[in-house]
Amino acid sequence: MVAVDYPDPRAVIVEDNGASGICSLLTIRRRAPNMLVSFAIAVTYPTPSAWAVDTNPDYYTGFSYHLTYIRDATVEFTFTGTEVWFYADKNLDHGFFSAVIDDGEPIVVNGFGELTSHIILFTAKVSPGRHTLTLKNLEAKALGIDYFA
């Protein structure tokens, strides 16, 4: 048996390079020097017209930040692993959203609060394997997507 050294999942950032709709190329950055790997489709915006994209690296991690004010707008993050983290911001114009892994029960999360960036708004441990985290905006208030890890 060959031992495989898997990275600490908190040391990997998945970004969508500012694309709208289905992301065909994602960047995975390990928080280590000279480590950059790309792979295909992991983040999907099923209704891309519901999302605005900001690419100001001064405010967001990496390449982009997606924002919607559309109720029921969703984003899906497909990953293989045992834990997932969703990073974004809280702000006074943000509201409630749900987080569902695979076909599980929705967990309601409140994004409202004083402006705080680069925080974990949702995290979950799962059984080993391939999973999909779906976030759904529950109000006509802001839901921002910075990155997943």
N, C-alpha and C positions, 0 to 999 in steps of 0.2 A: 504494500500500500504506500502511496506517495503522499507525503504531508503537503497540504496546501495552505499558504499563508494568506488568509483573507484580511482585507483592511478593516480597521475599526469603522463601522458604518457612519459614525459621526465625523469621520475624516474625509468623507466623500460628499461632494455637492453635485446635484443634478440640475442643470440649467437648460433652458430651451432656446438660447441664442436669438431671442427676440422674434421668433417665427410666430405666425398666427395659424390657427387650425391645427392639423396634425403635425407634430414636430418630427421631421424626418432625420434630424441630426441633433444629438444632445451632446453636451460637453460634461464630462465627469472630471472634476479636479480633485486630486488628493491634496490635502494640505501638507504637502512635502515638496521640496524643490524638484523642478524638472519632471513633474508627473502630469501628463495630459493624455487622456484616452477618449475616444468618441465611440458611440454605438447608436443603433437605430431605434426609433420610436419607443418612447416611454411616457411622454406627456402628451395628452390629447385635449384639445379644446373643442368639444362637439359642436358648439355654436360660436365659431370664431368672431362673428360680427358683434357678439355681446361683450367682447373684451377689447379694451384699449391697451396699447403697449407703450411703455416708457423705457427708454434705454439709457437713462442717466446713471452712470456708474458711481456718481457721488452719493446717491441715495440708496441704491440697491446692490445686492451682492451679484457680482458677475455681469451678465449681459442684459438682463431685462427684468421688468416688473409688469405683470398683467393686472388689470383693474377692471371690475365690472360694477355697475349699479343695477343690473338687470336681475330681477327675481327669477329664480330657477336656473340661472346660468350655472354650468358645471365645468369642472376640469377633472381629468382622470390621470393618475400617475400609476403606471404599471412597474412593478419592481420584483426582484427576487431577493429574498432575505428573511430575516426574523424580526426586524424592527423598522419603523418608518418615522420620519420627522417632517413636519410641514412648518416652514419658516415664512413669516410675513411681518406685518406691522399691525398695531392697534391704532385707531384714530377716532376722533369724535364723529366722523361721518360713516363709520363702519357699523355693521349690524351682526345678526346671527347667521351662521352657516352650519351645515351638517357635514360630518365626515363619516363615510361608510367604507369599510374594508370588505371587499368581495360582496357577498350577499348578506352581510351582517346587519345588525341593528344600527340605525343612525345615531351618532353622538352629536348633540347640539353644542356649538362653541360660540362664545360671544367675542366678536372682534372690536367692540366698542371700548374706548378708553383714551386717556391722554396719549398723544403721539409717542409711540415706542416702536423702534425699528429693529429688524434682525432678531426677532424673538420666535420661540417655538410656540405655535398656536395649537398644534395637535401632534401627539406622538402615540404610537401603539406598538405592542409586541405581538407577533403573529407566529404561527407554526412555520417551520422552514418550507420554502417553496416560492412559487410565483403568485403575486397578489396584485389587486388593483385598489387603490385608494381613490374614492370619488368625493370631491368637495362640491357642495351645492349651496348657492346663495339663497337664503330663506327669506330675504326682504329686499325691497327696492333701495337698499343702502349699499355702501361700498364693501367689496370683498377683494382683497389684494393677494396676489401670488408672487412671492419672491423666489423661493426655491424649495426643493425637497431634498432630503438626505436619507 
